[in-house]
Every structure is written in structure tokens, then in C-alpha cells.
Amino acid sequence: MAEELNPALISRDGGRDLAERYQRLLLDDCVPFWFPRSVDEQHGGFLHCLDRDGTLVDSDKSVWAQGRMSWMLLTLWMTPQLERDPRRADWLRWADSGLDFLQRHCFDRSAGGEEGHGTAGRMYFHVTRDGQPIRKRRYAYSESFAAIAFAAQYAVTGIPASEVLAMDLFRLFTEMNFSAGRMGSKFTATRPLIGLAPRMITLVTAQELRKHLGDRPELTQWIDRCIHEMKTLFYKPDLRCVMESVEPSGAISDHFDGRMLNPGHAIEGAWFVMEEGRYRGDARLIRLGCDMLDGMWERGWDPEYGGLFYFRDVYGKPVQEYWHDMKFWWPHDEALIGTLMAWRLTGESRYLDWHCQLFNWSFRHFADEEFGEWYGYLHRDGQRSVTLKGNLWKSFFHHPRALWKCWQLLTSDE
């Protein structure tokens, strides 16, 4: 088990030792678990459905993972502290393989209908190892993850087609999520709801595109809109929470779906808002993000066993999803970023206390000292539910992003 963090020691040295620890966890524990074993040298792209020791459990490929893993590899390549890392050439080559696989296999190019959009058309969610389509989902998140990956590729290579494709995919993503009737409805019109997820993913996607493609009014407009809607429709200061879904007016729908809270999602969205406040030097946005974090930490932390619940009910009623009290890996990764960012931006000691509390619990329960990386799924009491390290949702993304981002928060202005 990793040595537990002590807030007093971190405050004393300004986080220097913690930065080194995050760097080691990323480069010596996380990256070696995934690479090179996840690289598909035969068909391109990444194999990511892995058991505890890295054994391949399923050869199918998530389209999300192809974009996310490519983006993460390119992010490592662009990290200034890693300019002399001997693995950089491999990171770039593997990222190019992932993006090539996306372009060759993960777009629906069928003639006619709504899918006849060429290379900027709808993307699949799930394909075979050699790229045959299996499943397409109604929502468009494959497009958002591909957009940030192609934007990063443009930043590294300067290939004009990557810039164009990144913006085309972003526009398709926002069209699908915000144009009435463009995305097939999950429910009837009897009880309409709108979701937090499209707003927070649009926000972070626009931030990534701005970082790599330059500041553009189109991106700023989407960032402003999404933060405004997150603040006015989803954040409920009187209830100290961020709703997962609301009525179009922002009202709470007093039913199972309408009362749901997802602490991990909300805390992830909170650090996206804080990040925008940091970028703009806007104390009000930083405070908004911290307020979102405060309420959802109180709602999400399990006082009995520790760790973050997956779902809660805004009024404390029973939640219908049977996994509501499980501990998933990604909310803990996102909360590591959120709590550390709040401490670095405000200096308020409670955020460092939360960060250490979360780090200590997470590495005590998710980490695998023998083979590296984190398990994905725990029961409420922290016992392992399954030995999987990767599947169609878990890949080389949330955990390495958290390790990388925390490292950067402690060492640079990133």
C-alpha cells in the first residue's frame, strides 16, 4: 500500500514530495501496466479489456477508449518535464495508431440517411478488434473524445486535417446534444429532462480545443453557455448539490431519475469550472467550482466505510440503481483532481485534508501493488468486486489523467 499522505507535511513543503509521488505513480505504476501490452500491432489501435495482471479478457474495442488513450499519450508527449523520456517516440507512434484506427473503422460512412456525413459523420461506440461495427449509441460522446485527440495531434504534428476534423467533430457533438430533435429521445415527451453530462463534456472539450487550436469565439461561446447552464439550471445552492438531470426550466423532477445525484460527475464538472476560473483569473468561477465541490463532497463521501458513493438521492430517498453504493474508480480520480485544484487555487486547508483523506482511502482499496494500476469496481466496504483493470468504459484515461493533472497542479501553471 502506498505511504499515506499527511496534510501538515504537504503544507510544509508546498507539495513538492507529493508532486514527485504523482509523477512516479503515473510513470512507474500506471503507464507500464498499459503499454506496450495494450497496443494492437496487428490491427492498430488499443486493446484495453484487461484483467488484473494485464491478461486480455475481450478483444473488442471501445471507440471512447481509442480517442481517450490517444489523447492521453499525446498529452504525455507534450508534457515539458517528459521531453527527455525515451518512451516519447513510442507514445507518439501509438497515439497515431489509435487515431488511424478511429479514422479507418469508427465512423459510420453508410450512404444516405443521417449517417451519410463522410469523415465527420456519427461514430460507433463499440467495434471488433479489426474494426467491424458492433454498436452505436444515441449519444455522441465518441465524437467528443475523438475531437480532443485530433486537436492534440494537431498541436504535436501541425497536420491541418487534424485541426479541421477536431472542429468538425466538436460541432457535430454540440449539434447532436443541443439541437432539438437531432438526437433520438431516450424518453417520451411526457416528462422532459436535460442532463448535466452534455454541458460538462462540452465545456471540457472546448477547453481542450482552445488549448491546442487557439482561442476562438465559437469555443468561448460554448464555454460561457455551459457554465451558465450548469450554474443556473443544475447547481442548487439552497440544497448544496449539483443535479444530474433537471426539467428544462431547472426545476427538480420528484421522481427516481429527476432526484438522482452523481457525486463523481458533479465533482468532475466542478473542476472544469475551476479550471476556467484559473484560465481567466476569475475568482467568481473558482468560487462556483469550489461551492459545487463542497456540496457534492458532503453528499458523496461515505461516512461509514469511506470512499465516494456512485449515486445519491437529493432528498435522501432510496435510489433505484442497484450499484448506487458501489465505489467506482473514476469518481475517486476526478475528486483527486478537484480537491487538489481547490487547495491550490484557494489555499483553504479543508481541501488538502479532503485530498489526503481521498488519496489514502483510494490507494488503500483500488491500487494493486503487484501488477500496478487501479481496479475499477469495489463494493461499498471497499472489497474488490471484480479483478478487471479495463473494459469498454475503463481504459488508459481517468486514472492517468488524474495522476498527470495532480502532478502538473503541483509543479506548473498547467
N, C-alpha and C positions, 0 to 999 in steps of 0.2 A: 504494500500500500504506500502511496506517495506520502511524504512527510507533510503533516498537517500545517496549514497556514496560521500565522499569528498576526492579528491586525497591528499590534503595537510594534512588532519588528518591521512590518511593511511600511508603516508610517515613518519609522525612524530612518530608513534608508531610501525613502521615496519610491519604493517599488523596484529597485534595481535587481535584487535577488529574485523577485517574482517574475520579472521580465525574462531573466535567464532561464527560469524554470519553464515558463511557457514556450520559450524557444526550444528547449530540449524536448519537451513533450511533443511538440509539433514535428521536429526533425528526426528525433531518435525513437519515438514511440508510434506516432500516427502515420507519418509518411511511409516508413518501411513496411508497415502492415499491408498497405495498399499497392505499393509499387516495388518491383515491376509486375507482381503476380496478377494485377487486375488488367494489365494491358493485353488486348486480344491481337496478337501478332498475325493471326490468320485472316480475320475479317475486319480488323480495325475497331476503334472504339474501346469500351471498357466492359469487363466482366466484373460485377460488383455484388452478386448474391453469394456471400461468403460466410462460412461457418467460423467458429471461434479461432481455429488455427489457420484460417485462410483457405480451407478446402472449398472448392466450388460446389455450391448446393444446387444452383439452377443457372443455366447458360443464357436465359432470356435477358434482355437489356431494357432498362428504363430510359426513356428519352430524356426525362428530367436529369438523370444521372450523367448522360453523355454531355449535356451542356454544363451542368454544375461542376463536374470533375474537370472539364476543360478549363472553365473559368478559374477554378482553384489552382490548377497547375500554372496557368498564365499569371495569376496573382503572385505565386511564389517566385516565378521567373522575374517579375518586376520589382520584387522587394529589394530595396537598396542593400540591406545587410547580407543578402544572399548572392551578391554579384560574383563572388569567387567560389560559390558552391559548385563542385564538379558535376553535380546532378542536373544543372540548369539545361544543358543541351537535351538531355532526355526529357525533362519536363516540357520543353517546347515541342519536341517531336511527338510526344504522347498527346499533348493538347491538340496539335494539328491533326492527329489521327482521329481524336474524338469529334472534332468539327467536320472533318471529311466524312466520317460515318454519318453524322447528322445530315449533311447535305445530300449524300447519296441515297439514304434509306429512310429518313424520318419525316419527310414531307409528303403529304398526300397530293400527288400530281395527277389524279384521275381527271379525265376530261369532263367538262360540263359541271353543272351544279355549283354549289357553294365552295367545293373543294378545288375548282379549277383555277388556282391562283398562282401557278408557277412556283418558283422557289420561295416566295413569301406566303405561300398558302398554309392552311392548317397543318399542324404537326400531330403525329401519333403520340401516344403515351407509353406504349409497350410494344416491343418488336422482338423477333427471334434473334439468335446470335448472329445470323448472316443478314439480318435487316428486313425480314419479311414482316409486314404489319400484323399485329395481333389485336390491338385495342386502341381506340381513340376516345378520349373523354370529352364531355361537353365543354368543360372549361379550358382555358388557353395557357396554363402555366408552363407547358413545354416551351411555348414561344418566348415567355419572359426570361427563362433560364438560358435559352439559346441566344437571346439578344445580348445579355451581359457577356456571354462567352465570345461572341463575334466582335463586340466592342473591345474587349480585352485583346483579341487577336489583332485588331486594327492598331491598337496602341503599341503592340510589340512589333508588328511587321509593316505597318503602313499600307496594307493591301486595301485599295479603295472599295473593292467589292464587299469586304467585311464591314466597313462603315455603313454602306448602303443597306446591307442585309440586317445589321443590328437595328437601324432605324425602322426599316420595313416591318420587322418582327415586333418592335415596340408599338408601332401604330396598329398592327393587327391585334396585338394583345389588348390595347386600350379600346379599340373598336369592339372587340368581342365582349368585353366586360362592361362597357359604358354606353353602347348604342342600343337603344330599345329594340328588342326583337332579334338582335344579332345572334345571341346565344340562346339555345333552347332552354326553356324554363324547367327547373327541377320540380316545381310545384305548380298547381293551378293558380289562377288569379284571385282565388278566394281570400288568401291571407298573404299578401306580398311581403317579402323581406329582402333586405340588401345586406351584403356581407362586409366585414372588416377586411378579409383577405385580399380582395382585389385592390383596395385602397393602399394597404401597406406594401403589397408587392409592386404596384405601380410606382409608389414613392421610392423604394429602394432601387428598382430597375432604372428609373430616371436619374437617380443619383449616380449609379454606376456608369450610365451612358454619358452623363455630364463629365464625369471624371476622365473618361477615355476619349470622348469625341469632342469635348469642349462645351462651354456654356451656350445654351440655345434657348430662345424664348419658349419654344414648344415644350421643352423639358421643364423649365421653370413653371410654366402654367400648370402642368400636371402635378408637379410637386406642391405648389400652392393649393391646388384644388383638393388633393388627397389629404393634406394636413388639415385643411379647413373642415372637410367632411369627417375626418377622424375625431376632431375636437368637438364639433357641433352636433354630430349625429351619434357617435359611438361612445365617447367619453362621458361618463355620468359622475360629475364631481360630488353631487349630493350622496350618491351611493358608493363613491370611491371605487369605481370599477370601469372597465372598458368592455362593452358588449361585443359578442362575436357576430351577432346579427340583430338588426332592428327593423322596424317598419320604415318605409321611405321617408317619413317625417322625422325619424329619430326616436319615436315612441317605442317603449318596450312591449313586445307581444307576450302576454302572460300565458305562454304555452311552453312545452318542453324545448322546442328549437329556439324560441324567442328569448327564453331566460338563460340560455347557455353562456357560460364564461369559459374561455380557453386561456388560462394564465400564461402559457408559453407564447402563444400567438401575440397576446397583448403586450407582453414584455418585449418581444422582438420588435413589434411596431413602435414601442416606446423608445428603443434605442435608435431606430431610424429617425424619429423626430428629434431626439437629442443630437444626432449626427448632423442634421440640417441646421439646428441651432448653433452647433460648433462651427460649421462651414460659414454661416452668415454672421457669426458673432452676435446672435440674437438671444439674449437672456430669457426672453419670454418663451421661446421654443424649447430651450433647455429645461425651463421650469415645467412646461407642459409635459415633456417626456418624463421628467422625474416624478411628477404627480401621477402619471399613468403607471409608472413602475411601482410607486408606493402602494397604491390601492391594490394592484394585482399581486404584489408580493404578499400582502396581508391576506388576500383571498386564496392565494395559491399554495402557500407553504403549509405542509402537513405538520401540525404541532405535536402529533403523537409519534410518528415514525421518521419525520424529516423528508426532504425532497419536495418536489412540486407535483401537485395533483394535475391530472390531464384535463378534466372538466369539473366545473362547479356550477351551481345554480345561483343566480343573482339574489334570490330571496331565501337561499338556504334550503330549498326543497330537494327531494331526491332527483337525481339525474338518471335518465333512462339508458344511456350508453353503458354497457357492462364494463368497459375499460376505464370508466371515469376516474377511478382511484389508482390506476397504474402509474408508474413513473417511466416516462419515455425519455430517451437520450436528448432529443433536440431542445425541449424547453429548458433543460438544465444548461445546455450550451449557450442558448440565447440569453438566459439570465446571467450567466457568467459575464457576457459582454455588457449587458445592461447595467448590472450593479457596478462593474469596474468603471464603465464610462461615466456613470453618475458621480462616482467618487472623484474621478479625475477632473470633471467639469465643475463640481461644486465644492469639493473638499470636505463634504459632510461625512462624518465618521461612520454613521449608521450604514452607509452604502458599502464601505470597506468591511464592516462587520458582516453584512449580508453576503458579500462576495466570499469571504473566508468561510463562513458557515456553509455556503453552497458548494464551494470548491471541495471542502473536506468531506461533505456527505457524498458528493458525486464521485470523487475518485475512490472513496471507500467502497462504493457499490457498483459503479459502471465499469471501472477500469479492470483490465486483465493484465496483470504483471508478467505473466508467462509469454503471451503472444502479442501483447500490445493492443492499442485501440480501446474503444468502449463497446460493451454490449448495448443493444438497442432497447431492451424492454425488461422492466423489473415489476414485480408485484409491489403492492403498497408498502410492505415491510422491508423492501429493498432486496428481497431474494430474487435471483435471476429467473425470469420466465422462460427464456429460450436462449440458446447459445449463439444466435445469429449476430454477425457483425455487419452484414449488408443484405439488403433486399431491394425491392422495387422503389422503396422510399428512402432507405438509409444507404448512403454511399459516402464518397470522399467529399463531404460538403459541410454540414453543420458543425461537426466536431473540429475538423481542421480550420474552418473559418473562425470558430471561437478561439482556438489556440493562437492562430495568427493575429486576429484582431486584438486580443488581450495583450499579446507581445507588443504590437505596434502602439497601442494606447499607452504603454509604459515606457516606450523608447523614442517615440517620434510624435509629430503633429498629425499623423495619419487619422 
